[in-house]
Amino acid sequence: MAGEVTLVVVCTFVLMYYVQTADIADCTQSEALLNCSFYGFREIPNITHLTVPALDMSNNKISSVTLLDFRDAVKDILTSLNLSHNQISTINNSAFLKLKHLEILDLSNNLLQGEDLNTKVFDELGQLKVLKLERNPLKFVRRKTFDFMNLQALQHLDLSHCDIQTLEVSAISLPQLVYLDLSWNRLQSFNPDALKMMSDLETLDLSHNDITEIRSLLYLPELKTLILDNNGLRTVELRDTVSKYVEKLRVISLRNNEIRTLGQDDLPWDLETLDQIDLTNNPIQCDCKLKWIISNENIVGKNFTIQCMYPEEVRGANLLQLSDDKLICGSPNVEIMLAIGSSVVAVAIVIVILFCIIALRRRRIWIKKSKDGGGDYTAMYTRDDEDANHRVSISDERLVMRDSGRKSDG
């Protein structure tokens, strides 16, 4: 009996797991949204009637997306589709083909990987303006995944928190794109060739990656905000490339990096459009080598924050608020002590070298004498009238021998 009860429970659980019990009629509707979130859907239902422009299918158990063949009345009115927080790992090619009026598509917080996406997935979404893919384990974006031939109107693309390590050449080619978020990934370098035809891009967020240096940007004539926070950046040489290709830049954020000093050719200090540079929380050494910054007339009145980390006396201060006398490169006493210390060390090194040379020469002489017959010997014969014993002393550089125990015959 107990076994039969257990079997019934197991079968019931399996049926509940595999059979979709949710119904579109259970969803709630407001003036602008049909809310089917948290209803346990395992696939997108075939909606036959829709009177609102937005459909929320988030927080369900959907694992794949096939062709969404809604009725014409639905396709013509639907402009926003939310599929976030599901278990989607597969999207068939042309799955959204018939949603020609769709403007917002949210696929964030799913299980999509780089090989699951290609240019066919977003076929004919010519009206799409916002595409959210954050928090999918993409790892890479292949060539022409986001291409202007299909996504002609896309303005906002979110690829943050996707564990992206590689952007292939021409991975993103979107002339109408205004905002691109690539933050919280694992990019080790910025490859300008990965982004093509970005003539309208205004904001590029590359924060929270593993980029250690950045030396160039592509042609971004409308770029206004460049975010490079939390990257471990040590080298930033953007002056020339910004002057050539990014002429409307207003904000450069370089917070929480490893920048220690700043050269006159590192950043576009004299760019007229530039309003803000933020270098908070970098190990910047504010000494006499940075006096050129506070004397630069192009910086006066700008919202530039160059936070000092060293020396201790100015830690936390904004370089632009310090006077010349605060920017020093060591006191005279310190310099004298360093000079004396260097001299003592130099003399000690010379003495050690001379000692080694002398010791080496003496050793060579000793070895040569040994090879020539054992060296020079001196023999002395002495006789003591009061003692019948005779003494013979033979000596060289190594040995002195005395024989005082033998008697002489004559």
Secondary structure, 3 states (H helix, E strand, C coil): CHHHHHHHHHHHHHHHHHCCCCCHHHCEECCCEEECCCCCCCCCCCCCCCCCCEEECCCCCCCEECCCCCCHHHHCCCCEEECCCCCCCEECCCCCCCCCCCCEEECCCCCCCHHHCCCCCCCCCCCCCEEECCCCCCCEECCCCEECCCCCCCCEEECCCCCCCEECCCCEECCCCCEEECCCCCCCCCCHHHEECCCCCCEEECCCCCCCEECCCCCCCCCCEEECCCCCCCEECCHHHHHHHCCCCCEEECCCCCCCCCCCCCCCCCCCCCCEEECCCCCCECCHHHHHHHCCHHHCCCEEECECCECHHHCCCEHHHCCHHHCCCCCHHHHHHHHHHHHHHHHHHHHHHHHHHHHHHHHHHHHHHHHCCCCCCEEEEEECCCCCEEEEEEECCCCEEEECCCECCC
